[in-house]
Amino acid sequence: MTAPDSDENLERGNWSSKGDYLLSMVGYAVGLGNVWRFPYLTYQNGGGAFLIPYTLMLALAGLPLFFMECSLGQFASLGPISVWRILPLFQGVGITMVIISTFVAIYYNVIIAYALYYLFASFQRVLPWSDCFSWADEFCSKTRLVSDCNATLDGEIIHANYSFITSNNLTCINGTMNYKTVQFPSEQYWNKVALQRSSGLDETGNIVWYLALCLLLSWMIVGAALFKGIKSSGKVVYFTALFPYVILLILLVRGATLEGALDGIEYYIGRQSNITKLMEAEVWKDAATQIFYSLSVAWGGLVALSSYNKFHNNCYSDAILVCVTNCVTSVFAGFAIFSILGHMAFVSERPVSEVVDSGFDLAFVAYPEALSRLPVSPLWSFLFFFMLLLLGLDSQFATIETLTTTIQDIYPKVMKKLRIPITLGVCILLFFLGLICVTQAGIYWVNLIDHFCAGWGILIAAVLEIIGIIYIYGGNRFIEDIEMMIGKKSRLFWLWWRMCWFFITPVLLMAILVWSLVTFSPPTYGSVLYPAWGTAVGWCMIIFCVIWIPIAAILKIVKAEGNLCQRIVSCCRPAANWGPYLECNRGERYSHVVDSKKEKEHEIPTVSGFVYTQQ
């Protein structure tokens, strides 16, 4: 066995500093979902009670997988495809991760483009969504509108529409008022102006030119940040990862001083917490999926970023730090957001539950509406969308770095000479693929990709990843690999990780996967149903992502030697070139397994079961 040629990958083990790596990992894990999805799930699932399953899922599923992937990437200094030299039969799992990351990169930058559009729209004296202007229709209103009610006329109770009531100077009887279905100005602005949204996926319409320009700008920013590889992105992330915390703190302080802020906080995590919600399976499923996707495990990015670590970096402490930071950020963002939403509910005389919605409506409808009600609203709007921009960018940096790292592993000499053209080429290609998402039907495509690609494909990859490493490669052998990097640990130290890796985490992931498939329902965007062919396209995307798992396995078996059984067995063993990147690390002895006899014979067992003989 020989170590890979040092010219093949000069940057391995060469983060400029530990801070570059940690901030890049935090930036990758902490993203847009922390700001809108977590707060929504929290109040939907019992408020503060939701933190109980959320914390348990962090310990049982999120952290074990996060630690595993960080250790795997750091040990081999390889990207998400090449790292499967550990188990050639499962190399398709790495291909699946990279393809899913590619799909996600396409639509994720579209969301960043939305944030850019609102950022530029904030440079006005009056925010364009602050009132019902010329683009609005008769259903636009900032307050509830009474349609009809009961009133007393000449000693009799009558039921009449509100225009009759007001024209006759009558007063509605309390509790008898019916309200019109109205939309906030921010909601109509989002649909009519920002998106120019069509009626459904069937009506593609034209490309919305200003969204296309924002998408182009977002890809230019990503390309500029990554043109020198991990070194340049490691410096940019000092700003993109840290500044959102400054803005969140400003928004929290400002929101806490607004009327009604306490109502929002109590709705988020306070007296209205509903412990009985913990009896519902859906709550635990939501907690698991939020942890799983928030930490970005099984996307390939954790392996790619960790592959640039120094071999003896303490990946264990890094995993704990990044996971805790990610979850604390989610909780902190909830306080900042719901203080503002509480004020919005107070002003509009609505309960908080009626002004908050999930997903894109929360980020681009509820928040802009709340921000428009603040003093000096353009400033707060600019800060908020600047924060969304930064949260999206540092996650996108890591996703694109995952793709370029994969190319670098497969074509190291080409990547060394043509890094900048290849990186820019990837960005340009993904920009053109994303143009369908900035048409008038673009939001439907964004929602479709998010619904399918960020779901079952990731769960399948995660289940196979943990089964392959723990049950085929060997969980105890993998623990020895980790100890080679971070030092020998006690049995008690590994007790929890063994319990999770060998049983709890794979069973939990399988349960989530089966539950998701059993409870599948066709995707919708609000009240708009997707056509049957749209759902079919979604399933085709998933099939395209995971089909490489059996294809790669079959190809490996065909290329192997011997009968079928021998071929399968050989593909379930580490490849001849598996092991640490540097020769000096490959030759390190395990102090806890080298006995005096082997020491006399000058035999040093290596991590993958092969033996070197000292010369």
C-alpha positions in Angstrom: 0.0 0.0 0.0 1.1 3.5 -0.8 -0.3 6.8 0.2 -1.9 8.9 -2.5 0.5 11.1 -4.5 0.9 14.3 -2.6 0.4 16.2 -5.8 -3.0 14.8 -6.2 -4.5 16.8 -3.4 -2.3 19.5 -1.9 -5.0 21.0 0.3 -5.8 17.8 2.4 -5.1 18.5 6.0 -4.5 22.1 5.2 -7.3 24.3 6.7 -5.6 27.6 7.3 -6.8 27.5 10.9 -9.0 25.5 13.2 -11.4 28.5 13.2 -11.8 28.3 9.4 -13.0 24.7 9.7 -15.3 25.2 12.7 -17.0 28.3 11.2 -17.4 26.5 7.9 -19.0 23.6 9.6 -21.3 25.9 11.6 -22.2 27.8 8.5 -23.0 24.6 6.7 -25.2 23.3 9.5 -26.8 26.6 10.5 -29.0 27.7 7.6 -32.3 29.1 6.5 -34.2 26.3 8.2 -33.1 27.4 11.6 -34.8 30.8 11.1 -38.2 29.7 9.8 -38.8 26.0 10.0 -37.7 25.3 13.6 -39.9 28.1 15.2 -42.9 27.0 13.1 -42.5 23.3 14.2 -42.0 24.4 17.8 -45.3 26.3 18.2 -47.2 23.8 16.0 -46.1 20.8 18.2 -46.7 22.1 21.7 -44.4 25.0 22.1 -41.7 24.4 24.7 -42.8 20.8 25.0 -41.3 20.2 21.5 -37.8 20.8 22.9 -38.0 17.4 24.7 -38.2 15.2 21.5 -36.0 17.7 19.7 -33.2 17.2 22.2 -33.7 13.5 22.3 -33.5 13.2 18.5 -30.3 15.3 18.6 -28.7 12.8 21.0 -30.1 9.6 19.4 -29.8 10.4 15.7 -28.2 13.7 14.8 -25.1 13.7 16.8 -24.1 10.1 16.2 -24.3 10.5 12.4 -22.6 13.9 12.6 -19.7 12.4 14.5 -19.5 9.4 12.2 -19.3 11.5 9.0 -16.8 14.0 10.5 -14.5 11.1 11.6 -14.8 9.3 8.3 -13.9 12.4 6.2 -11.0 13.4 8.5 -9.6 9.8 8.6 -9.3 9.3 4.9 -9.1 12.9 3.6 -11.4 12.0 0.8 -14.7 13.3 -0.5 -18.1 11.6 -0.2 -17.6 9.3 -3.2 -13.9 8.4 -2.9 -14.3 7.8 0.9 -16.2 4.6 0.1 -12.9 2.9 -0.5 -13.8 1.8 3.0 -16.6 -0.4 1.5 -16.5 -0.5 -2.4 -19.9 -2.2 -2.6 -21.5 0.9 -1.1 -19.8 3.5 -3.3 -23.2 4.3 -4.8 -24.2 5.8 -1.4 -21.6 8.5 -1.9 -22.8 9.1 -5.5 -26.4 9.5 -4.2 -25.3 12.0 -1.6 -23.5 14.1 -4.3 -26.5 14.0 -6.7 -28.9 15.0 -3.9 -26.6 17.9 -2.9 -26.6 19.0 -6.6 -30.4 19.1 -6.7 -30.5 21.0 -3.4 -27.8 23.5 -4.6 -30.1 24.3 -7.6 -33.1 25.3 -5.5 -31.3 26.6 -2.5 -29.7 29.3 -4.5 -33.1 30.3 -5.8 -34.2 30.9 -2.2 -31.1 33.0 -1.8 -32.2 34.9 -4.9 -35.5 35.6 -3.2 -33.7 37.0 -0.2 -31.6 39.2 -2.6 -34.7 40.5 -4.3 -36.3 41.5 -1.0 -33.0 43.0 0.1 -32.9 45.3 -2.9 -36.6 46.1 -2.5 -35.9 47.3 1.0 -34.0 50.3 -0.3 -37.1 52.4 -0.5 -38.5 55.1 1.9 -41.7 53.0 2.1 -41.5 49.3 1.9 -43.5 48.2 -1.3 -45.4 45.5 0.7 -46.3 47.7 3.6 -49.8 48.6 2.2 -52.2 47.6 -0.5 -50.9 49.6 -3.4 -51.8 49.5 -7.1 -50.9 45.8 -7.5 -53.4 44.7 -4.9 -56.9 43.4 -5.4 -60.1 43.8 -3.3 -59.0 41.0 -0.9 -56.0 42.8 0.3 -56.2 44.2 3.8 -54.0 44.8 6.8 -56.9 44.2 9.2 -59.8 41.8 9.3 -62.9 42.9 7.3 -66.4 42.1 8.5 -68.6 40.6 5.8 -71.9 40.3 7.7 -73.3 40.2 11.3 -76.4 40.4 13.4 -77.7 43.7 14.6 -80.7 45.1 16.4 -83.1 47.2 14.2 -86.4 48.5 15.6 -86.2 46.0 18.5 -85.7 43.0 16.2 -82.4 41.1 15.5 -81.6 41.1 11.9 -78.7 39.5 9.9 -77.3 41.8 7.1 -74.0 42.5 5.3 -71.7 45.0 6.8 -72.2 47.7 4.3 -76.0 47.8 5.3 -75.0 47.8 9.0 -72.7 50.8 8.6 -75.0 52.8 6.3 -77.7 52.6 8.9 -75.4 53.4 11.8 -76.1 50.0 13.4 -73.7 48.1 15.6 -72.9 44.4 15.2 -73.8 42.2 18.1 -70.6 40.7 19.7 -69.9 37.2 18.6 -72.1 37.3 15.4 -69.6 38.8 13.0 -68.4 36.8 10.0 -65.2 38.0 8.4 -64.1 38.1 4.7 -61.2 36.1 3.5 -58.5 38.7 3.2 -54.8 38.6 2.5 -52.0 40.7 4.0 -50.3 43.1 1.6 -47.1 41.1 2.1 -48.8 37.9 0.9 -50.2 39.5 -2.3 -46.8 41.2 -2.9 -45.1 37.9 -2.6 -47.4 36.2 -5.1 -48.3 39.0 -7.5 -45.1 41.0 -7.6 -42.1 39.0 -6.4 -43.0 35.7 -7.9 -45.6 36.7 -10.5 -47.0 33.2 -9.5 -49.0 31.3 -12.0 -52.0 29.1 -11.2 -50.0 25.9 -11.0 -47.1 23.7 -12.3 -49.0 23.3 -15.6 -48.7 27.0 -16.3 -44.9 27.7 -16.6 -45.2 31.2 -17.9 -42.2 33.4 -18.5 -38.9 33.8 -16.7 -39.2 36.5 -14.1 -36.3 38.6 -15.3 -35.4 40.3 -12.0 -35.4 37.0 -10.1 -33.2 35.5 -12.8 -30.7 38.4 -12.3 -30.8 37.9 -8.5 -30.1 34.2 -9.2 -27.2 35.1 -11.4 -25.8 37.4 -8.7 -26.1 34.7 -6.0 -24.1 32.3 -8.2 -21.5 35.0 -8.9 -21.1 35.5 -5.1 -20.7 31.7 -4.6 -18.2 31.4 -7.4 -16.2 34.3 -6.2 -16.0 32.9 -2.7 -14.9 29.5 -3.9 -12.6 30.2 -6.7 -9.5 29.4 -4.6 -11.1 26.4 -3.0 -11.4 25.7 0.7 -8.9 28.4 1.6 -10.9 31.3 0.2 -14.3 30.0 1.5 -12.7 29.4 4.9 -12.0 33.2 5.1 -15.3 34.4 3.7 -17.2 32.3 6.2 -15.8 34.3 9.1 -18.2 37.0 8.1 -21.1 35.0 6.7 -21.3 32.6 9.7 -20.8 35.2 12.5 -22.7 38.3 11.3 -26.2 36.6 11.3 -25.8 36.2 15.1 -25.3 39.9 15.3 -28.5 40.6 13.3 -30.5 38.0 15.3 -29.4 39.7 18.5 -30.4 43.2 17.2 -33.8 41.8 16.1 -34.3 40.2 19.5 -33.5 43.3 21.4 -35.7 45.4 19.1 -38.5 42.9 19.0 -38.6 42.5 22.8 -39.4 46.2 23.2 -42.5 46.1 20.9 -46.1 45.8 22.2 -47.3 42.3 22.1 -43.8 40.7 22.0 -44.5 38.8 25.2 -47.6 37.2 23.6 -45.4 35.9 20.8 -42.7 34.5 23.2 -45.4 32.8 25.3 -46.9 31.2 22.2 -43.4 30.1 21.1 -42.2 28.7 24.5 -44.2 29.6 27.5 -47.4 29.0 29.4 -49.1 27.8 26.2 -46.8 24.8 25.9 -48.8 21.6 25.4 -47.2 18.6 27.1 -50.0 16.3 25.8 -48.7 16.8 22.3 -45.8 14.4 23.2 -48.3 11.6 22.9 -48.6 12.2 19.1 -46.3 10.3 16.8 -46.2 13.2 14.4 -44.4 15.4 17.0 -41.6 12.9 17.3 -41.3 12.5 13.5 -41.1 16.3 13.1 -38.4 16.5 15.8 -36.3 13.8 14.1 -36.6 15.2 10.6 -35.8 18.7 11.8 -32.6 17.6 13.6 -31.7 15.3 10.7 -31.9 18.0 8.0 -30.7 20.9 10.2 -27.4 19.2 10.9 -27.0 18.3 7.1 -26.0 14.7 7.8 -25.9 12.3 4.8 -25.6 15.2 2.3 -21.9 14.6 1.8 -20.8 18.1 2.9 -19.7 17.0 6.4 -17.4 14.4 4.8 -16.0 16.9 2.3 -15.3 19.6 4.8 -13.8 17.3 7.3 -11.5 15.8 4.7 -9.4 19.0 4.8 -8.7 18.6 8.5 -5.4 17.7 10.0 -5.3 14.0 10.8 -5.1 14.4 14.6 -7.7 17.0 14.9 -10.2 16.3 17.7 -13.3 15.6 15.5 -15.2 14.5 18.6 -15.2 17.9 20.3 -15.8 19.5 16.9 -19.0 17.4 16.4 -20.3 18.3 19.9 -19.6 22.0 19.5 -21.1 22.3 16.0 -24.3 20.3 16.9 -24.9 22.2 20.1 -24.3 25.5 18.3 -26.8 24.6 15.6 -29.5 23.7 18.0 -28.9 26.7 20.3 -29.1 28.9 17.2 -32.5 27.4 16.3 -33.9 28.2 19.8 -32.3 31.7 19.9 -33.8 32.5 16.4 -37.2 31.4 17.7 -37.1 34.1 20.4 -36.0 36.8 18.0 -38.7 35.9 15.4 -41.6 35.3 17.7 -41.1 38.6 19.6 -41.7 40.3 16.2 -44.6 38.0 15.3 -46.2 38.7 18.7 -46.2 42.4 17.8 -47.6 41.7 14.4 -50.5 39.7 16.0 -51.1 42.6 18.5 -51.3 45.3 15.8 -53.5 43.2 13.5 -55.7 42.0 16.3 -55.2 38.4 15.3 -54.0 35.4 17.3 -50.3 34.5 16.7 -51.5 31.2 15.1 -53.1 33.1 12.2 -50.1 35.3 11.3 -47.5 32.5 11.1 -47.2 29.9 8.4 -44.6 27.4 7.4 -41.9 27.4 4.9 -41.7 30.1 2.3 -44.8 31.9 3.6 -43.1 32.4 6.9 -39.9 33.8 5.5 -41.4 36.0 2.7 -44.9 36.8 3.9 -45.1 36.9 7.7 -41.7 38.4 8.4 -41.9 41.2 5.8 -45.4 42.0 7.1 -44.0 42.2 10.7 -41.0 44.2 9.6 -43.1 46.7 7.7 -44.8 47.6 11.0 -41.5 48.5 12.8 -40.2 52.1 13.0 -37.6 52.7 10.4 -38.9 49.6 8.7 -36.5 49.7 5.6 -33.6 49.4 7.9 -34.9 46.4 9.8 -36.0 44.8 6.5 -32.6 45.2 5.1 -31.0 43.7 8.2 -33.3 40.7 8.2 -32.9 39.8 4.5 -29.2 40.4 4.7 -29.2 37.8 7.5 -31.2 35.4 5.4 -28.7 36.0 2.5 -25.7 35.2 4.7 -27.3 32.1 6.3 -28.0 30.8 2.8 -24.6 31.6 1.4 -22.4 29.8 3.9 -24.6 26.7 3.6 -24.3 27.0 -0.2 -20.5 27.4 0.0 -20.2 24.0 1.7 -22.6 22.3 -0.8 -20.7 23.5 -3.8 -17.4 22.6 -2.1 -18.8 19.1 -1.8 -19.2 18.9 -5.5 -15.8 20.4 -6.3 -14.1 18.1 -3.7 -15.7 15.1 -5.5 -14.3 16.2 -8.8 -11.0 16.8 -7.2 -10.9 13.2 -5.8 -11.8 11.7 -9.2 -9.7 14.0 -11.4 -7.0 15.4 -9.1 -4.5 16.5 -11.7 -7.1 18.2 -13.8 -8.6 19.9 -10.8 -5.1 21.1 -9.7 -4.6 22.9 -13.1 -8.1 24.0 -13.8 -9.7 24.6 -10.3 -11.0 28.1 -11.2 -12.6 27.2 -14.6 -14.1 24.0 -13.2 -15.6 25.8 -10.1 -17.0 28.6 -12.3 -18.3 26.0 -14.8 -20.2 24.2 -12.0 -21.8 27.4 -10.9 -22.7 28.4 -14.5 -24.2 25.0 -15.2 -26.3 25.0 -12.0 -27.4 28.6 -12.7 -28.9 27.5 -16.1 -30.5 24.4 -14.5 -32.1 26.7 -11.9 -33.8 29.0 -14.5 -36.9 26.8 -14.4 -37.2 27.8 -10.7 -37.4 31.5 -11.6 -40.3 31.2 -14.0 -43.8 32.1 -13.0 -44.2 28.5 -11.9 -40.8 28.5 -10.3 -42.0 28.3 -6.7 -43.8 25.1 -7.5 -40.6 23.6 -8.8 -38.7 24.7 -5.7 -41.3 23.2 -3.5 -41.3 19.9 -5.5 -37.5 19.5 -5.4 -37.5 20.3 -1.7 -40.4 17.8 -1.0 -38.7 14.9 -2.7 -35.0 15.3 -2.9 -34.6 16.5 0.7 -36.6 13.6 2.0 -36.4 9.9 1.3 -33.2 9.9 -0.7 -31.3 11.3 2.3 -32.9 8.9 4.7 -32.0 5.9 2.4 -28.4 7.2 2.1 -28.1 7.6 5.9 -29.5 4.1 6.7 -27.1 2.5 4.2 -24.2 4.6 5.4 -24.5 3.5 9.0 -25.3 -0.2 8.1 -22.2 -0.3 5.8 -19.8 1.2 8.2 -21.0 -0.3 11.5 -22.2 -3.8 10.4 -20.0 -4.6 7.3 -16.8 -2.6 7.7 -17.1 -3.1 11.5 -18.1 -0.7 14.2 -15.2 -1.7 16.5 -12.7 -1.3 13.7 -14.2 2.1 12.9 -13.8 3.1 16.6 -10.1 2.0 16.4 -9.8 4.3 13.3 -11.1 7.2 15.3 -8.8 6.5 18.3 -5.9 6.6 15.9 -6.8 10.2 15.3 -8.0 11.4 18.7 -6.3 9.0 21.1 -7.3 6.0 23.0 -10.6 6.3 25.0 -12.1 4.2 27.7 -14.9 1.7 27.2 -17.2 3.9 29.1 -16.5 6.7 26.7 -17.6 4.6 23.7 -20.6 3.0 25.5 -23.1 5.6 24.3 -21.7 5.8 20.7 -21.8 2.0 20.4 -25.4 1.9 21.6 -26.4 4.5 19.0 -24.4 3.3 16.1 -25.1 -0.4 16.6 -28.8 -0.2 17.4 -30.6 3.0 18.3 -29.8 5.3 15.3 -30.3 2.7 12.5 -33.6 1.6 14.0 -34.7 5.2 14.5 -33.8 6.1 10.9 -35.6 3.0 9.5 -38.7 3.9 11.5 -38.7 7.5 10.2 -38.2 6.3 6.6 -41.0 3.8 6.8 -43.3 6.3 8.6 -42.6 8.9 5.9 -43.4 6.4 3.1 -46.6 5.1 4.8 -47.9 8.6 5.4 -47.0 9.9 1.9 -49.4 12.4 0.4 -49.0 14.2 -2.9 -47.2 17.5 -2.7 -49.1 20.7 -2.5 -48.2 24.4 -2.4 -50.7 26.0 -0.1 -54.0 25.1 -1.5 -52.7 24.4 -5.0 -52.5 20.7 -5.8 -49.8 19.3 -8.1 -50.8 17.5 -11.3 -50.1 13.8 -11.4 -47.2 14.3 -13.8 -45.6 16.6 -11.2 -45.7 13.9 -8.6 -44.3 11.5 -11.1 -41.4 13.9 -11.8 -40.7 14.0 -8.1 -40.5 10.3 -7.8 -38.3 10.2 -10.9 -35.9 12.6 -9.2 -35.7 10.3 -6.2 -35.2 7.2 -8.4 -32.4 9.1 -10.3 -30.7 9.8 -7.0 -30.8 6.4 -5.4 -30.5 4.2 -8.5 -26.7 4.6 -8.4 -26.6 2.6 -5.2 -27.4 -0.8 -6.9 -25.7 0.3 -10.2 -22.4 1.0 -8.5 -22.7 -2.2 -6.4 -23.3 -4.3 -9.6 -20.4 -2.7 -11.4 -18.0 -3.4 -8.5 -19.1 -7.0 -8.3 -18.7 -7.5 -12.1 -15.1 -6.0 -12.0 -14.1 -8.2 -9.0 -12.5 -11.6 -9.4 -13.7 -15.1 -8.4 -17.1 -16.6 -8.2 -20.2 -14.5 -7.3 -19.8 -15.2 -3.5 -16.1 -14.3 -3.6 -16.7 -11.2 -5.6 -19.3 -9.9 -3.1 -17.0 -10.7 -0.2 -14.1 -8.8 -1.8 -16.3 -5.8 -2.4 -17.3 -5.8 1.3 -13.6 -5.4 2.2 -11.7 -2.1 2.2 -9.9 -1.3 -1.0 -6.2 -1.7 -1.2 -5.7 2.1 -1.1 -8.0 2.6 1.9 -6.5 4.4 4.9 -5.2 7.8 6.0 -4.0 10.1 3.3 -0.4 10.6 4.6 2.1 7.8 4.7 3.3 8.8 8.1 -0.3 8.4 9.4 -0.7 5.1 7.7 2.3 3.7 9.5 1.3 4.8 13.0 0.9 2.0 15.4 -2.0 1.4 17.7 -0.7 1.6 21.2 -3.6 -0.3 22.5 -3.2 -3.3 20.1 0.5 -3.6 19.4 1.9 -6.3 21.7 5.6 -7.0 22.4 5.6 -9.9 19.9 4.5 -7.8 17.0 6.9 -5.1 18.1 9.8 -7.5 17.9 8.7 -8.7 14.5 8.4 -5.0 13.4 4.9 -5.6 12.2 2.5 -2.7 12.6 -1.2 -3.3 12.1 -3.0 -0.6 10.2 -6.5 0.7 10.4 -7.9 -1.2 7.5 -6.6 -4.6 8.6 -3.5 -4.6 6.3 0.0 -5.0 7.7 3.1 -2.9 6.9 6.5 -4.3 7.6 9.1 -1.7 8.7 12.1 -1.6 6.5 
